[in-house]
Amino acid sequence: MTTVRIDEQAETLIIAGTGPKPASGSLQGPRARVDAKMTGGGKTWKATFPLRTARWGGDELPLPSGTYELQVAGTDLDELDLEPEQLPTLRIALHGSEVQIAPPLAPIYESAEGQSILEGRYVAQTGGTENAVFFESFYGQSVGCNPCAIDRELAARAPSVTRYWSVTDLSVAVPTGAIAVVEGSPEWWRARAAARLLVVNDWLRRRFARKPGQRVLQTWHGTPLKRLALHRPGFDPRRMAAVVKESRRWDVLLAQNRYSERILKKAYAFFGKPIWVDGYPRNDLLSTEDGAATREALGIGPSERVLLYAPTWRDDRAEIVDFVDPQRLAEQTDSVVLVRGHSRTLRPGRDQSGARVIDVTGYPETARLLLIADALITDYSSVMFDYSVTGKPMFFLVPDLEHYRGELRGFYFDLAERAPGPLVTTQDELVAALADDTIPAAYAGRYAAWQKQFNTRDDGHAAERVVSRILDLGFVDA
């Protein structure tokens, strides 16, 4: 007979049975895996699965939300059943070998009725009165990008400001001294209303009710090659209305460069309000750090060659594109290959694996990966405008160029004419280009022109400029 229970104090899932001890057990999810500690033997055995894990050299945190597969070698788990059980850091349920991990929201608040009650309180709340900032990056799935860099600078210069971070669950690590608020929880709704300043890098979503004295700084998340918002192909009145409604919620928009300023203003109909062309705070560390700590956290030796594969998402598919066989690429180039999916592929995807392959889709700060990469392989992602700060080689793997440019999104300029690196269509072409020592010199002129247009404000001081504006304008008090 096999049984299941939760040890709430130890935050573990325990499977127990009779007979010889199984050799192993695992709990495998899309972006995390834990192995069981196997004990006992003879008449009875026990498999203890931690519900916390440490990633990227950080602290142990609760498992990310999602569906996990439970395995205990040689054991039939079909009869196991565990109704949802609430722990302080997560909620867990089990039916056979399928385990559901969810955020630690009380069941009363999970329903549409419960959220409606909380939203009603939020709308009625006075708000905008707390000397606090409400940060959110990529809908709470990570703590990174421009909001994270602004948080660091603000914490150093205005330590009295309370810093809330919107997170999907408690597997998302927040900066030291900040307060995590799980999306949809009473604390999340309260903090969202109370903070005098909201700093976000994507749409606000849900119903946003501005409070008197409250400001929204929209940092956005990249210089655009692909068409955005009102510029996307096809006429859709509902999309147009949604874009205008969203942009009216913003008080200030941050742009990496003058090119972005012009496009974002028109794509989001952001007229009559300030756009700060201050460079991207997330890129400051590309000029100020050396990447040694990131290499160590990822288990990469100081002399190993690192290739970063970072494609954008596709409107017609949920997961990362499969134009690269990362293990084969690692073998062909004698490199460590980092695979970085777009934020939109974080939840639906599953980590890729292989010898000298590290899936870093869940890594919080893309800039730290750019810092350690000896070369970038991308396609149409805005990461190209960030990586060029480093001056290191870029390669564009674009087998679907005509489809993407002509049908899915469209471009603001001809990538083939201006790219600061070669465009290739197959992995073999990519490997040949990576081995070609003449590439950097051949593209030096284009690279210099690219940096002049897109990176003049990425000088390591963008966060300083942005936080100075925040404090000078009294969005919060130091």
KAVENRA-V290927 format. One record per backbone hydrogen bond with DSSP energy under -1.0 kcal/mol. NH is the residue of the N-H (numbers start at 1). CO is the residue of the C=O. Records with the same first field share a line. If there is no record, write none. Layout:
# KAVENRA-V290927
NH->CO, CO
This chain:
# KAVENRA-V290927
3->16
5->14
7->12
11->7
12->7
13->49
14->5
15->47
16->3
17->45
19->43
26->71
27->34
28->69
29->32
34->27
36->25
37->48
39->46
41->44
43->41
45->17
46->39
47->15
48->37
49->13
51->11
53->61
58->55
61->53
63->51
66->101
68->99
69->28
70->97
71->26
73->24
75->72
80->77
82->94
85->92
87->90
91->102
92->85
93->100
94->82
95->98
96->80
98->95
99->68
100->93
101->66
102->91
105->103
109->106
110->107
115->111
116->112
117->113
118->114
119->115
120->116
121->117
122->118
123->119
124->120
125->121
128->193
130->194
132->130
133->162
134->197
135->164
136->199
141->138
142->137
148->144
149->145
150->146
151->147
152->148
153->149
154->150
155->151
156->152
157->153
158->154
161->158
162->131
164->133
165->179
166->135
167->181
168->140
172->169
178->175
179->163
181->165
183->167
185->182
189->185
190->186
191->187
192->188
193->189
194->190
195->191
196->130
197->132
198->215
199->134
200->217
214->211
215->196
217->198
218->252
219->200
227->410
230->267
231->228
232->229
240->236
241->237
242->238
243->239
244->240
245->241
246->242
247->243
248->244
249->246
250->247
251->216
252->216
253->274
254->218
255->276
261->257
262->258
263->259
264->260
265->261
266->262
267->263
268->264
270->265
271->269
276->253
278->276
279->255
283->280
284->281
286->283
287->284
289->285
295->291
296->292
297->293
298->294
299->296
300->295
304->301
307->336
308->375
309->338
310->377
317->314
329->325
330->326
331->327
332->328
333->329
335->330
336->305
337->356
338->307
339->358
340->309
345->342
346->343
349->345
351->30
357->354
358->337
360->339
363->360
370->366
371->367
372->368
373->369
374->306
375->306
376->393
377->308
378->395
384->381
385->382
387->383
388->384
389->386
390->387
395->376
396->422
397->378
398->424
401->398
404->400
405->401
406->402
407->403
408->403
409->404
410->404
412->225
418->414
419->415
424->396
430->426
431->427
432->428
433->429
434->430
435->431
436->433
439->436
442->438
443->439
447->443
448->444
449->445
450->446
451->447
452->448
453->449
454->450
455->451
458->455
459->457
465->461
466->462
467->463
468->464
469->465
470->466
471->467
472->468
473->469
474->471
475->470
